[in-house]
Amino acid sequence: MVAIKDFSPAKAWRKHLGLTQADIAKALGVSQPAYAKQEAQEKLSAQAIKQVAKALGIKESQLDL
């Protein structure tokens, strides 16, 4: 079993929602590898939080941990 603490907030939410990196990348208009780099970051920029939260369908505050 993998602990949630081993995932960035963006990855944890994406997995919880049953989405792939390709799904989110498409919603953001970027390539899957570009999104993978972004998702791997522990802390996203304010702009990235806004965009990723919208793509995931969650509140920005849920990514700003």
C-alpha positions as CSV (number, residue, x, y, z in Angstrom):
1,M,0.0,0.0,0.0
2,V,1.3,3.4,-0.9
3,A,0.8,6.2,1.6
4,I,-0.8,9.5,0.3
5,K,2.1,11.4,1.7
6,D,4.2,9.8,-1.0
7,F,2.3,11.7,-3.6
8,S,2.1,15.4,-4.5
9,P,-1.4,16.9,-3.8
10,A,-2.1,17.0,-7.6
11,K,-1.1,13.4,-8.1
12,A,-3.1,12.2,-5.0
13,W,-6.3,14.0,-6.3
14,R,-5.8,12.8,-9.8
15,K,-5.5,9.2,-8.6
16,H,-8.4,9.6,-6.2
17,L,-10.6,10.8,-9.1
18,G,-9.5,7.9,-11.4
19,L,-7.9,10.2,-14.0
20,T,-4.7,9.7,-15.9
21,Q,-2.0,12.2,-16.5
22,A,-3.0,12.3,-20.1
23,D,-6.6,13.2,-19.1
24,I,-5.3,16.2,-17.1
25,A,-2.7,17.2,-19.7
26,K,-5.5,17.3,-22.4
27,A,-7.7,19.5,-20.2
28,L,-4.7,21.8,-19.6
29,G,-3.7,21.9,-23.3
30,V,-0.2,20.5,-22.6
31,S,1.6,17.3,-23.3
32,Q,1.5,14.4,-20.9
33,P,5.3,14.6,-20.1
34,A,4.9,18.4,-19.4
35,Y,2.1,17.7,-17.0
36,A,4.0,14.8,-15.4
37,K,6.9,17.3,-14.5
38,Q,4.4,19.7,-13.1
39,E,2.6,17.0,-11.0
40,A,5.9,15.8,-9.6
41,Q,6.5,19.2,-8.0
42,E,5.7,19.3,-4.3
43,K,4.5,22.9,-4.5
44,L,2.8,24.4,-7.5
45,S,2.7,28.0,-8.5
46,A,-0.5,30.0,-7.8
47,Q,-1.3,29.9,-11.6
48,A,-0.7,26.2,-11.8
49,I,-2.8,25.5,-8.8
50,K,-5.7,27.4,-10.4
51,Q,-5.3,25.6,-13.7
52,V,-4.9,22.1,-12.3
53,A,-7.7,22.5,-9.8
54,K,-10.0,23.5,-12.6
55,A,-8.9,20.5,-14.7
56,L,-9.5,18.2,-11.7
57,G,-12.8,19.8,-10.8
58,I,-11.8,20.6,-7.3
59,K,-11.2,23.8,-5.2
60,E,-7.8,25.5,-5.4
61,S,-7.5,25.3,-1.7
62,Q,-7.5,21.5,-2.0
63,L,-4.2,21.7,-3.9
64,D,-2.5,24.4,-1.8
65,L,-1.2,22.3,1.0
